[in-house]
Amino acid sequence: MLRVHIRPALGSVKLADLTAEQVDDFLAARSHLAKTYVGRMRSFLIAGLDHATKRNKVARHVAVLSTMPKFKEKVERQPMTPDQVAAFETAARGERLEALFVVAFDSGLRPGEMTGLTLADLDLDDRPPTMNLSGAIHLKPRRRQDAKEGESPYKGYEVVRGKVKKSTNPNRTIELSPAAAGALKAHKARQAVERLKSQLWQDHGLVFCTEVGTPIDPGNLRRTFDRIAKKAGLGHVFPYAIRHTTSSLLLDSGASVEEVADLFGDDPITLYRHYRHRVKKVASAGTRMRGLLSATPPELTAEGI
């Protein structure tokens, strides 16, 4: 936020000269971004100027006086249907990362959690076969050694394996379906051949990696997903579509919120608020209500109405 948005837009303004109108304009110019993200930027400014106010560096707390801009009405994300999932998996057959998508649809893991899986996390010979969640791939900013005053101390980023997201419980074991276990076995065999052929192989112990064994860049994985989605005739599919699809389809099929929350490592409230979307266009649950009632209503006639 500081490097991409705040410093380029407001960094040249003296603290004492900053006005609430400038903060309003800054926030309004970013109304195309997510409302929560813009809200975090405003909170960041409020926290910084609160410190300046306590030190008598500014006369007015202009960030508190600022207002959030209007945002477009949020459009509900649509999960993939079972037919679309089948079309995607058909289009992914033969791909290097075919097994990644099979396991992802089964488990609902985030992209970084999928690419962060290690061979030690898998137990494919167990009954049933399982996998553990022990880490995830992240983008870590590289620090500049030659950064001058006023310049960003970061330049580019590196792909590293780190901890799972704080809000997620990483201490869980996930049962694999026969399809997922079979796909992983085929993937390991294919990867063993790649390892023997490549003279540049770097062994990081990852289940899903590049052709030389290094961690997969999240951007490259996203582009691979988009390419397969277009090949399947799905067009553009929003990021994290697999996680949202898994949650929505499981809940729609009758799985309890607690079961899916345990699978995702989230609490039920977070799961229902962020990952559950309507699958059926017509809400039909009300048709079951009559079966719960003991009395049957009399038939209505035109005269009775």
NORTARA-V279009 format. One record per pair of residues at least 24 apart in sequence whose C-alpha atoms are under 7 Angstrom apart, sorted by the first residue. I is the first residue (numbers start at 0). J is the second residue. Records with the same first field share a line. If there is no record, write none. Layout:
I=J / J
//
This chain:
0=40
2=151
14=57
15=56 / 57
18=61
19=61 / 62 / 64 / 65
22=62 / 65
23=65 / 66
26=67 / 68
27=68
30=68 / 69 / 70
34=70
77=276
78=240 / 243 / 244 / 247 / 276
79=244
86=231
87=227 / 228 / 231
90=227 / 230 / 231
91=227
98=179 / 182 / 183 / 186
101=179
102=179
103=241
104=241 / 245
105=245
106=262
107=241 / 242 / 245 / 263
108=242 / 263
109=239 / 242
111=135 / 136 / 137
112=136
114=207 / 208 / 215
115=160 / 205
116=205 / 206
117=204 / 205 / 206
118=204 / 205 / 206
123=180
127=174
128=174 / 175 / 180
129=172 / 173 / 174 / 175
130=172 / 173 / 174
131=171 / 172 / 173
132=169 / 170 / 171 / 172
133=169
134=160 / 161 / 162 / 163
135=160 / 161 / 162 / 163
136=160 / 161
137=161
158=214 / 216
166=265
167=264 / 265
168=264 / 265
169=264
173=262
243=274 / 275
246=274 / 275
247=274 / 275 / 276 / 277 / 278
248=278
251=278
//
